[in-house]
Amino acid sequence: MKYTLYRSFGNIDNDIRKHELAAVEYAPDIYAATDALVRAVA
């Protein structure tokens, strides 16, 4: 499964077009992808 993580600038609901793709990870479940996603944005 593909997991994407976005970074938000400003109001998360109103500024939807200002979000920036921060990380993408392919893993069998969210638990397997968590460490890689956190490392990508840390």
Long-range contacts (C-beta under 8 A, 24 or more apart in sequence): 1-26, 1-27, 1-28, 1-29, 2-26, 3-27, 3-30, 3-33, 3-37, 5-37, 5-40, 5-41, 7-41
